Amino acid sequence: MKIEKKHIIIIIIIVVAVAAWLLWKRSKIKAMTGDTSSGGGGKSQDATSLDYILEHITFNGTEREKINAVYNRAMTDKSYYQSIVASANAKGYSFDQMVVLKALWALYNPTNSQWINERGWKLQQEVLKLNGQSLWS
């Protein structure tokens, strides 16, 4: 079976169009999340970014799973994403900070004795201190 030159050109155009669309979609997600990382494998220096928070605070496996679950849900559920953005804006936090704070709250809320025993509260304070903030600012 011989492939004609025009079919090869059409395939190339389709591949380039899909690649351009994926790059555009990625840039839109970065713009929505406030991601300022270089994208070249380097770590972000923005103390409010999810990468920076996860790199500088010691979370256990359950906490990391919950943070990732909240982030993934926000990236796939537009209304949930918008509620996180609204909460973050109202409190002066970044989207990524709010994702982590929501995850910690879900794990260690005041009805759970571990919050009262300070695990959740200490972690929230660590997240905010990375950027010189506090829950009371």
C-alpha positions in Angstrom: 0.0 0.0 0.0 1.5 3.3 -1.1 0.8 6.4 1.0 0.3 9.5 -1.1 2.2 12.6 -0.4 -1.0 14.6 0.4 -2.0 12.0 3.0 1.4 12.4 4.7 0.9 16.2 4.7 -2.5 15.9 6.2 -1.3 13.6 9.0 1.6 16.0 9.8 -0.9 18.9 9.9 -3.2 16.9 12.3 -0.2 16.0 14.6 1.0 19.6 14.7 -2.6 20.9 15.4 -3.0 18.4 18.3 0.4 19.3 19.7 -0.5 23.0 19.5 -3.8 22.4 21.2 -2.2 20.5 24.1 0.4 23.2 24.6 -2.4 25.8 24.6 -4.4 23.8 27.1 -1.4 23.4 29.4 -0.7 27.1 29.3 -4.4 27.8 30.2 -4.1 25.5 33.2 -0.9 27.1 34.4 -2.5 30.5 34.1 -5.6 29.4 36.1 -3.5 27.9 38.9 -0.9 30.7 39.0 1.9 28.2 38.2 5.1 30.1 37.7 7.4 27.1 37.4 9.8 27.1 34.4 8.3 23.9 33.0 11.9 22.7 32.3 12.0 20.3 35.2 13.1 23.0 37.6 11.3 23.6 40.8 9.2 26.6 41.3 10.5 29.3 43.6 7.0 30.6 44.3 6.3 29.8 48.0 2.6 29.6 47.2 2.9 26.9 44.5 1.9 23.3 45.1 5.4 22.1 44.1 7.1 24.4 46.5 4.7 23.5 49.4 5.1 19.7 48.8 8.9 20.1 48.6 9.2 22.2 51.8 6.7 20.6 54.2 6.8 17.0 55.4 3.4 15.5 54.7 2.6 11.9 55.4 1.3 9.6 52.6 -2.4 10.1 53.6 -2.0 13.9 53.5 -0.2 13.8 50.1 -3.0 11.6 48.7 -5.7 13.9 50.0 -3.9 17.0 48.6 -3.5 15.3 45.2 -7.2 14.2 45.3 -8.4 17.7 46.0 -6.1 19.1 43.2 -7.2 16.5 40.7 -10.9 17.0 41.5 -10.4 20.8 41.0 -8.8 20.2 37.6 -11.7 18.0 36.4 -14.7 19.7 38.1 -15.2 23.3 37.0 -17.6 24.2 39.8 -15.3 22.8 42.5 -12.3 24.6 40.9 -14.3 27.9 41.0 -15.2 27.4 44.6 -11.5 26.9 45.5 -10.6 30.0 43.5 -13.3 32.0 45.3 -12.2 30.9 48.7 -8.6 31.6 47.9 -9.4 35.1 46.6 -11.5 35.9 49.6 -8.7 34.9 52.0 -5.8 36.3 50.0 -4.2 32.8 49.4 -3.1 31.3 46.1 -5.1 28.5 44.4 -2.5 26.0 45.4 -2.4 27.1 49.0 -6.1 26.8 49.2 -6.0 23.3 47.7 -3.6 22.2 50.5 -5.6 24.0 53.2 -8.8 22.4 52.0 -7.2 18.9 52.0 -5.8 19.4 55.5 -9.2 20.7 56.8 -10.9 17.6 55.3 -8.4 15.4 57.1 -8.1 17.2 60.4 -11.2 19.3 61.0 -12.3 20.4 64.5 -14.5 17.3 65.0 -11.3 15.2 64.7 -9.1 15.1 67.8 -6.0 15.3 65.7 -6.8 18.9 64.8 -7.2 19.8 68.5 -3.9 17.9 69.1 -2.5 20.4 66.6 -1.4 18.2 63.6 -3.7 19.8 61.1 -3.3 23.3 62.6 0.5 23.1 62.6 0.6 21.9 58.9 -1.7 24.8 57.9 0.6 27.3 59.7 3.6 25.8 57.9 1.9 26.1 54.5 1.1 29.8 55.1 4.5 30.6 56.8 6.3 29.6 53.6 5.0 32.9 52.1 5.0 34.9 55.4 1.3 34.6 56.0 -0.8 33.2 58.8 -4.4 32.1 59.3 -5.0 35.3 61.3 -3.6 37.8 58.8 
